[in-house]
Amino acid sequence: MTVKKIAVLTSGGDSQGMNAAVRAVVRSGLYYGLEVYGIQRGYQGLLNDDIFSMDLRSVGDIIQRGGTILQSARCKEFMTPEGQQKGAEILRKHGIDGLVVIGGDGSYHGANKLSKLGIKTMALPGTIDNDISFTDFTIGFDTAVGIVVDAVNKLRDTMSSHERSSIVEVMGRHCGDIALYAGLASGAETILVPEVPHNMDEVTERMKQNFALGKRHSIVIVAEGVGSGEDVAKALTDRCPTLEPRVTCLGHIQRGGTPTPGDRNLASRLGDFAVRKLIEGESAKACGIIKGELVLTDIDKVVNTKKEFNMELYELASRLSQ
């Protein structure tokens, strides 16, 4: 069946570059002669039939904007078979025969369910956590890492002035990539991630030794999946009250701001790739990038495979933080 009408939605937590991806889907679709529709507020908007036609001007001046012009929302109803069937029927009512979903793991599950109900689907990895398998990077990850690095740079200035340690809590409930990449890029002395067990006695002793050797500050980056920054600070203080750690939780600031050129380019490439593959007849696929090349992987395989943690990079960060 030839694809004639496609729709695009963003779902789950927003990430910088989602707008660039939406822009690419819309403009590529129009370039290839398709009708393109936007779905407001993710799967909730789909069930509410909040679907509208998009043209070139619909996505003008958005490539540099964070967030998502299509907005996002949680939708418990869509998690049910009845909700999924309702969503598929609404798409068919509009004659939409291709859907591009931009989001994280939960969004991929939704796209997978719709594909099993006869809707051609493509999923793009839109999440700052970088926790989607079969892609080296996700849309928004590069920007989020840059935000953390910028914050750590500023914290180093004040921590050095007062000769104190700083605990920086970053996002990453199940995936420590933001902590890892930001920690390596900012020269953090300690990086705590959910994928690697840690010993707080060893962390404390290392920080004490660093100060004894003349270091004027110490930076610990902790992914939220390990525990809160306050928990880590308490554990350190219990072991060595003189460390006087200060806690900074970056929170949702990591999701905001203008996307980096890297995220804009990745989003643009993936959005265009998704449209072309729908036209070629592909469905139930996740679009990703591996070693610089765009790849397709069955969504079933992606949602059932945990992304492998980069231990080589983690060990490098440890070696360089002496």
N, C-alpha and C positions, 0 to 999 in steps of 0.2 A: 504494500500500500504506500503510495506517495504521500509524504508529509506536506500538508498545505497550510495548516494553522498550528502555531506553537505558543506555549505560554511559559512564563518564567515566574518563580517565586523565591523568596528568601525565608529561611526558617531557622529556628534556634537562636543562640546568641549571635549578635551582630559581630562582624569583623571588618576591619578596614580593607577595602578592595571589593567588597560586595557590589558597590555601585558601578565600579569599573567592569565587573563581570556582567551585571545586568545590561549595561551599555553595549557590551560586545555581543551579547545574545540578541538584543533588539536590532542593532545595526547590521549584524551579519544575517539575521533572519530576513530583514527587509532587502538586503543586497541580493539574496538568493530568491527573492520573489515570494516570500512567505508572508502570511498575516501573523502579526505578533501581538500577544496579549500579556498584560501584567496581572498578577494576582496579589492583592493587598493582604498583608498580615499572615503570610504563610498558609499553613493548612487550615487555620481557623477562617481565613478569608475565603479559601476555596469552598469550605462548607457553607459559608455565608453568601456564596455566589458573588463575591466582591471582585469581579473580573472586568477589566477594561482594555480597550484597544490602545496600542502604543505606536507612536511614529518616531521619526528621527528626532523631533524636538522634545519628545518625552524624556529623552536621556541626554539632552544637551547640558553642558556645564556640570556634570556630576562625577567625572572621572577622578577628580581631586578630592571629593567629599567622603568623609568617613560615614559610618552607619549604613543605612539602606533606605532608599526612597520608597521601596515597597513595604518597608516596616516588617516586623516579625511578631509572633505571638505564640504562646503555648496552646496546645489544643488536645485536651484529653479525649474528646469525642473521636478524633481521627485515629486514636490508638486502638479503637474497637473495629472489628470486621464490618459492622454496620456503617461506621463513619467512613471507612475506606471505600466501601461500595457507593455510598452517597457521593463522595468526592469524584469517583470515576464517572458516575452518571452525570454529574454537573459538567465535567469536562466534555463528555460526549454530547451533551445538550448544546454546547457552544461549538461543536464541531472541531474541538481541539484534539489533534492526534499526536502531539508531541509536547512533553513537559520537561523543562530544565529546572532542577531543584538545586539551590545554592545553600549549603549549610553543613552541619557536622553529622555525627553518628546517628542521632535521632532522625534527622532529615533524610539521611540515606535509607533508613528503615522504611520511612514513609514512601519514598520513591520506589523502593523495592516492592512494597505491597501494591502500589498502583500498577506497576508493570505486570504483576501477576493477574491483574484484572483487565488487561488488554490495552493499557495506556503506554505508549512509547515514552520511556523516561531516560534522562541523562542526569547524573549528579555531579556537582562541582564542589570541591572541598573548601568550604567557607567557614573557617574557625581559627582563632588565634592559637589554639592549643597544639596544633600540628600533630594531632592524634589519629589521623586517618591513615590507614594502611594503603600500600601500593601507590604512594606518592611521596616524594622526598619532602615536599613543602606544601602547606595549605595557604589559602588566601587569607592574609591578615597576620600571619605568623611573623614575617619579617618586620612589619611595623611595630607589633607588640614588643618584640625583642629590642628594637631601637628605643622605644619608650622606656623600658626597664634600664637599658644601658645609660640613657641620658639621666635618669633619676639617680643611678648609682654614682655617676660622675659628680653630681651635685652633692650627694651625701658624703662622698670622700672628702670634699673640701671642708665641710663642717666637722666631720669625725676626726680629721687630721688636726684641726685647730684645737680640739678638746681631748685628743688622744683617747678616743673611745671606739668601741666596736658598734657596728650597725647591723641589724637584722632586717633584711628586706624580704617581705612575703609577696610572692607573685602567684599568678593563676597557674593552674595545672593540677586538677584533682586526681587524675589517673595517669597523666603524662607529664614528665618533667622537662620537656624540651625548652620551654621558655626559660626556666631556671638554668638549664645547661648552657644554651647558646648565649644567653645574656651574661651568665657567670664567666664563661670563657672570654667573651668580648670585653668585659669590664675588669678582668683580673681579680675576681672575687677569691678570697682565701678559702672559702668553704662553700660547696654547693650541695644542698640536700634535696633529693628527688625521691619519689615513691618507688622507683624501679631498683634503687640500690639501698640496702640496709646501712644504717649508720650507728655509730656508738658515740653518745654525747660526752662520755669521759674522754675519748680520743679527740673529739672536736674541741673540748675545753682545753686540754693539754696543749694542743697545737696552737691555739690562740694565745695561751700564756707564753709559750716559747717564742712566738712571733714578737710579742711585746718586749720580752726579755732581750731579744736580739736587736731591739731598736726600732721596730715598726711603730708608727704613730697611730695606726688605725687598723681595723680588721672588718672586712665585709663578709657577711654570711647571707647567701641567697637561698631561700627555702620555698619550694613549691607547696601550695596549700594542701596537696594530698599527703604531705608528710605531717602536717600539723600547722597550727597558727604561728605567726611570728612571736606572739606573746608566750606561747608554750615553749618555744625554743629559747627565748630570752630567760624565762624562769628556770629552765633546765640548766642553762649556763650560769646564771646567778647563784643557784643552789650549790653549784660546784666551785664557783670562784666569784665571790661578791665584788671583787675589785674590777671585774671586766666592765661593769656598768653598761650593758648593751642597750641601745635605743632601737625601737621597732618602727618600721615604716611599712604599712600595708598599702600597696599600690592600687589594689582593687580594680574597679571598672575603668579607671583612667587608661588601663592597658588596651581597652577596646576602642577608645576614641581617637580622634585626630586624623589628619590627612594621611592616606596611605603612601608608603614609599614607592619610588619608581619600580622597585622589584615586585611589589605586590600589584601595582597597576598593570605591569607587563604580564605577570603570571595570570591575573584575572582576565585580561584581554585575550590572551592566547587560549586559555581554557574555555572561555565563553564562545569564541568562534569555532573552536574544535568541537564542542558539544553540538552546535547547530549543524555543522558539516556532517557529523556522524549520524545525527537523526535523519538528515536528508538521504544518507547512504543506506538507511534501513536498520541501523543499530538501535538497540533498546536494552534497558535494564543494565546499563553500564555506568561505571564511575570513571570520570576523567581525572588524570593525574599527570605528574611530571616526574620522570626518573632519569637521572643523569642528563638533564637538559632536554630530553625527548618526551613529547606528549604521548600518553599511553591510555588504553582502555582496559578496564578490568570489570568482570562481572560484579554487580553490586552485592550479590549473595556472598561472594568470596570476600569482598571488602568488609562487610559488616560482621563476618564471622572470623576475622583474622585480626589479632592484636598487633599494633605496630611495634616493630622491634626497636628497643632502645639502643642508642648509639654509644656502646661502652667504650669504643676506641676514643671518641671525642671526650667522654667523661674522664677517662684516664689521662688524656692530654691535659685537660683543665687542672687535674690534680697535680701533675708533674710541674706545670708552669706556675702554680700558686705558691711555691716554696718561698 
